[in-house]
Amino acid sequence: MVTTTTIDPATAVVPPKIRAATASKTRVLRAVYAVSAFVLVAVIWELVKVLVPADGVSIAGTRILPRTTDAALPHVWSVFTVLGEADGKGTVGETLLRTGMFTLGLSLLALLLGAVVGVALAVAMQRFGWLERGLLPYVVLSQTVPLIALAPLVAAWGGKLSIGGEPWRPWMSIVVIAAYLAFFPIAIGMLRGLQAPSAASVELMRSCSAGWWATLSRLRFPAAVPSLIPALRLAAAAAVIGAVVAEISTGTAGGIGRQIIVFSQQATGDASRLYAAVLAAALLGVVLTALVGLVELALRRYSHPPGTSASNDR
C-alpha cells in the first residue's frame, strides 16, 4: 500500500538560499516592470504626437483630445535634452537637482513627522476603544479638507509661533502641511496591523503575565509591519505631493514646486522645461519610496508574522 504525503505550501519551511534567490528575482522583475512601464508611456506619448492633430480633436465644440504642438506637448527627447540648457547660474538640470534636493529634504522630514503622529494615534486608538470610535471618523474627515486652502492658514498661524526662541521658518509650514497628508495612511495602516493578532495570541500573552507594553512590543508591533510598510509607501508619495503643493500655495522659494511655477511662466513656445520639472517632482516620490524600501529590508523578518488574523480583540 502506497501512502502519499501532502505538503502545505503555507506551512512548508523554505531554505534560506531559495528564499534569497526568490527575493532577488522579485526585485529584478519589479525593476523590469518599472522600466517597461516608463517605455510604454513614452511610446504612447509619441504616438499621440503623431496621430492626434496639432489642434487636438473636438466634438460639438468640446475638446476630447489635447493639442499636440510643442508648446502643449513636447517630444519625449526634448524633455531630456532641455536639461543641458543654460538657466541662470547653471543648467536646467542643475536647477532641478538643487530645488529637488530641497523639496526631498522637506518631504523626508514630513514623512518622519507624519510617521510619529500616525503611529502614536494608531497605538492610542488600539489601546482605547472609545478613542478609536470617537477619533477615527475625524481622522478620515481631515483628508477631505482641500490642501490648497489649508496651506495659507498653516503659514499664517506658524508666522505667529516661535520654538525655543527661534522664529517660525517658512519651510516648517511646508513640513507640517506635507505631514498632514502623510500621517493618514500610516495611522490607518498601523491601526489595522495592531489589531491583526488573533484572540488566541493575545490570550497566550496574558497567560504569560505579559502586560500591555510587552504585548504591544512583542506581538502587536511585529504583526503590524506587513500593514505598515505599504502605508509608508503611500505616505511617502503623499509627503512629496504635500510639499510641492505647499511650496506653490505659500510661495516659498527654493523648492521644485516653486520652480514648476517659474518654468510654467516661461513655457510660451516650448513646454519642455515645465515637463522636465514635473518629471523631476515625480522622481522625488520614487526616491522617497525607495528609502522606505530600506526600512522594509530592515524589518523583513516581520513580513509574515505567524498567528495573525483580522481580529479586533484588545
C-alpha positions in Angstrom: 0.0 0.0 0.0 1.4 3.3 -1.1 0.8 6.4 1.1 1.2 9.9 -0.1 2.1 12.9 1.9 0.6 16.3 1.1 2.8 19.3 2.0 1.0 22.5 2.7 3.0 25.3 0.9 1.8 27.8 3.6 3.5 25.9 6.4 6.5 24.4 4.5 9.9 25.7 5.5 11.7 27.3 2.6 15.5 27.0 2.6 17.3 30.4 3.1 19.1 30.1 -0.3 15.9 29.5 -2.2 14.2 32.3 -0.3 17.0 34.7 -1.0 17.0 33.7 -4.7 13.3 34.2 -4.9 13.5 37.7 -3.3 16.3 38.7 -5.7 14.3 37.5 -8.7 11.3 39.5 -7.4 13.4 42.7 -7.2 14.7 42.2 -10.7 11.2 41.7 -12.0 10.0 44.9 -10.3 12.8 46.8 -11.9 12.0 45.4 -15.3 8.3 46.2 -14.9 9.1 49.8 -13.8 11.4 50.4 -16.9 8.8 48.7 -19.2 6.0 50.9 -17.9 8.2 54.1 -18.5 9.0 52.9 -22.0 5.3 52.2 -22.7 4.3 55.7 -21.5 7.0 57.2 -23.7 5.8 55.2 -26.8 2.1 56.2 -26.2 3.2 59.9 -25.8 4.9 59.9 -29.1 2.0 58.0 -30.8 -0.3 60.8 -29.6 2.1 63.4 -31.1 2.0 61.5 -34.4 -1.7 60.5 -34.6 -3.5 63.4 -33.0 -3.9 66.7 -35.0 -1.9 69.7 -33.7 -5.1 71.5 -32.6 -6.4 68.4 -30.9 -9.8 66.8 -31.5 -13.1 68.5 -30.7 -16.7 67.2 -30.9 -19.5 69.7 -30.8 -17.2 72.3 -29.5 -15.9 70.1 -26.7 -12.2 69.2 -26.9 -11.8 65.5 -26.2 -8.1 65.1 -27.2 -5.4 67.7 -26.3 -3.3 69.8 -28.6 -0.1 68.2 -29.6 2.0 71.2 -30.5 5.4 71.6 -28.9 4.0 74.4 -26.7 1.5 72.0 -25.3 3.0 68.5 -25.6 6.8 68.4 -26.4 8.6 65.3 -27.6 10.0 63.0 -25.0 13.6 63.6 -26.1 13.0 67.3 -25.8 12.2 66.9 -22.1 15.6 65.3 -21.5 17.7 67.4 -23.8 16.4 70.6 -22.2 18.3 69.6 -19.0 21.5 70.8 -20.6 20.2 74.2 -21.5 21.5 77.3 -19.6 19.4 78.5 -16.8 20.7 81.4 -14.6 23.9 80.3 -12.9 23.8 76.8 -14.3 21.8 74.4 -16.4 18.2 73.4 -16.2 19.3 70.0 -14.9 21.4 71.6 -12.1 18.5 73.9 -11.2 16.1 70.9 -10.9 18.6 68.9 -8.9 19.1 71.8 -6.4 15.5 72.5 -6.0 14.6 68.8 -6.0 17.0 68.1 -3.1 15.4 71.0 -1.1 12.0 69.5 -1.6 13.2 66.0 -0.9 14.6 67.0 2.4 11.3 68.7 3.4 9.4 65.6 2.2 11.6 63.3 4.3 11.0 65.5 7.4 7.3 65.5 6.7 7.3 61.7 6.4 9.1 61.3 9.7 6.7 63.7 11.4 3.7 62.0 9.8 5.0 58.6 10.9 5.4 59.7 14.5 1.9 61.2 14.6 0.3 58.3 12.7 1.9 55.6 14.8 1.1 57.5 18.1 -2.6 57.9 17.0 -2.8 54.2 16.0 -1.4 53.0 19.3 -3.8 55.2 21.2 -6.8 54.1 19.2 -5.9 50.5 19.6 -5.4 50.9 23.3 -8.7 52.7 24.0 -11.7 51.6 22.0 -13.7 54.7 22.9 -10.9 56.8 21.4 -11.0 54.9 18.1 -14.8 55.2 17.9 -14.6 59.0 18.6 -11.5 60.0 16.8 -11.3 57.8 13.7 -14.2 59.5 11.9 -12.4 62.8 12.3 -9.1 61.4 11.1 -10.9 60.3 7.9 -12.7 63.6 7.6 -9.5 65.5 7.9 -8.4 64.3 4.5 -11.4 66.0 2.8 -10.1 69.5 3.6 -8.5 71.0 0.4 -4.8 71.3 0.9 -4.6 74.5 -1.2 -7.0 76.1 1.2 -5.2 74.8 4.4 -1.7 75.8 3.3 -2.1 79.6 3.7 -3.7 79.1 7.1 -0.8 77.0 8.4 1.7 79.5 7.1 -0.2 82.4 8.8 -0.5 80.5 12.1 3.1 79.4 12.0 4.3 83.0 11.5 3.0 83.8 15.0 4.9 81.0 16.7 8.4 80.5 17.9 10.2 77.4 19.0 12.8 77.7 21.7 13.1 81.4 21.0 13.6 80.7 17.3 11.2 82.2 14.8 9.0 80.0 12.7 10.6 79.4 9.3 8.7 79.1 6.1 10.0 75.6 5.4 8.5 74.5 8.7 5.0 75.3 7.4 5.7 73.1 4.3 6.8 70.2 6.6 3.6 70.5 8.7 1.4 70.7 5.6 3.1 67.7 3.9 2.9 65.7 7.2 -0.8 66.4 7.3 -1.2 64.3 4.2 1.4 61.7 5.2 0.0 60.8 8.7 -3.3 59.5 7.4 -2.3 56.2 5.6 0.2 55.5 8.4 -2.4 55.9 11.1 -5.0 53.7 9.3 -2.4 51.0 8.2 -0.8 50.8 11.6 -4.2 50.6 13.4 -5.2 47.7 11.2 -1.9 46.0 11.8 -2.1 46.5 15.6 -5.5 44.8 15.6 -4.3 41.9 13.5 -3.2 39.4 16.2 -5.7 36.7 16.9 -7.5 36.5 20.2 -5.7 33.3 20.9 -2.3 35.0 20.5 -3.4 37.8 22.8 -4.7 35.4 25.4 -1.4 33.5 25.3 0.5 36.7 26.1 -1.9 37.4 29.0 -1.4 33.8 30.3 2.3 34.5 30.4 1.6 37.6 32.6 2.6 40.0 29.8 1.4 43.5 30.3 0.1 45.9 27.7 3.5 47.2 26.8 5.0 43.7 26.4 2.1 42.6 24.3 2.4 45.8 22.2 6.2 45.4 21.6 6.4 41.7 21.2 3.1 40.8 19.5 1.2 43.8 18.0 4.2 45.8 16.6 5.7 42.8 14.7 2.2 41.9 13.4 1.7 45.5 12.2 4.8 45.5 10.0 3.1 44.0 6.9 0.4 46.7 7.1 2.8 49.5 8.0 5.2 49.1 5.0 2.5 49.7 2.3 1.2 52.6 4.4 4.7 54.1 4.5 4.9 53.9 0.7 1.6 55.7 0.3 2.7 58.3 2.9 6.0 58.9 1.0 4.1 59.8 -2.1 1.7 61.9 -0.2 4.6 63.8 1.5 6.1 64.7 -1.8 2.7 65.9 -3.2 2.1 67.9 0.0 5.5 69.5 -0.1 5.1 70.5 -3.8 1.6 71.9 -3.3 2.6 73.7 -0.1 5.6 75.4 -1.9 3.2 76.6 -4.6 0.5 77.7 -2.2 2.7 79.5 0.3 5.1 81.0 -2.4 8.2 79.5 -0.7 11.2 79.7 -3.0 14.0 77.1 -3.3 11.9 74.0 -4.0 10.7 72.1 -7.0 7.1 73.4 -6.5 8.1 77.0 -7.0 10.4 76.0 -9.9 7.4 74.5 -11.7 5.6 77.9 -11.4 8.7 79.6 -12.8 9.0 77.2 -15.8 5.3 77.4 -16.5 5.6 81.2 -16.9 8.5 80.6 -19.3 6.6 78.0 -21.3 5.4 80.3 -24.1 6.7 78.4 -27.2 8.1 75.2 -25.7 6.9 73.4 -22.6 9.9 71.1 -22.3 11.2 72.8 -19.1 7.8 72.6 -17.5 7.5 68.9 -18.2 11.1 68.3 -17.0 10.2 69.9 -13.7 7.1 67.8 -13.4 9.1 64.7 -14.2 11.7 65.7 -11.6 8.9 66.1 -9.0 7.6 62.7 -9.8 11.1 61.2 -9.4 11.2 62.6 -5.9 8.3 60.3 -5.0 10.3 57.4 -6.4 13.4 58.3 -4.4 11.4 58.6 -1.1 9.6 55.4 -1.8 13.0 53.7 -2.3 14.1 54.9 1.1 11.0 53.3 2.6 12.3 50.1 0.9 15.3 50.3 3.1 13.0 50.2 6.1 11.3 47.2 4.6 14.6 45.4 4.3 15.4 46.2 8.0 12.0 44.8 9.1 11.9 41.9 6.6 11.8 39.2 9.3 8.4 40.6 10.4 7.0 40.5 6.8 4.8 37.4 7.5 4.3 37.2 11.3 2.7 33.9 12.4 -0.6 33.5 14.2 -2.3 36.7 13.0 -5.8 37.2 11.7 -8.2 40.1 11.3 -9.3 40.4 14.9 -10.2 43.5 16.9 -9.6 41.9 20.2 -8.0 44.2 22.7 
